[in-house]
């Protein structure tokens, strides 16, 4: 699939996801998580970027970041080289650790920034790693409610109060909004159609008529490649309920 140019944010703020190559773990233990925080802090001082949120999730990380004096590409080259050197030395491995290209989504207004912030902090809840965002150790949620040493909490707390921040994360009515945030961060529908053709050898409209066993296998493969339930349903016509049952 051809590589597309990054979409520029008019605020210089981006939602970033960095994933391990072949979805392998990039954070194995507490020391790794602490090291990544240290690297982010070091590179923040060098690159002059602002960090508004982070969440470390074993095989991938989410960041909400504002470009500073260096571009995203330069920032993540610095972060990657420092962390990968540490990781490879520790685990006696060689080669790449991160997937070829980090994903970036522009965040162009305050409303969507709050949506992405909430999405990032609630990722561990959605993944079943914690019951609430506050319980998860390796995110910036508690920097907003207790003490902060890495993220710029003043930027967000200049828009909403600390109690509004807590309420925003606990409001179950935000589920649909967060699903939209997830969809926006994934591949486009046009890219999804091409991916279906590449993986399944079928047009997207043909998948609904495929033998059930093959169809279910293809759906699982598409989910593993990053397509959301809503997106698969949208581009194939397969009912959302059918896709949700395939774990």
Protein Blocks (a to p, Z undefined) as FASTA:
>chain_A
ZZddddddfklpacdddddehhiafbfblmlmmmmmmmmmmmmmmnopacfbdcdehjac
cddddddfbcfklmmmmmmmmmmmmmmmmnopgdjfbdfbacddddfbfklmmmmmmmmm
mmmmmnopafbfklpmbbcklmmmmccfkbcfklmmmmbcfklmmmmmmmmklmmmmmmm
mmmmmccfklmmmmmmmmnopafklmmmgcfklmmmmmmmmmmnopafklmmmmnopafk
lmmmmZZ
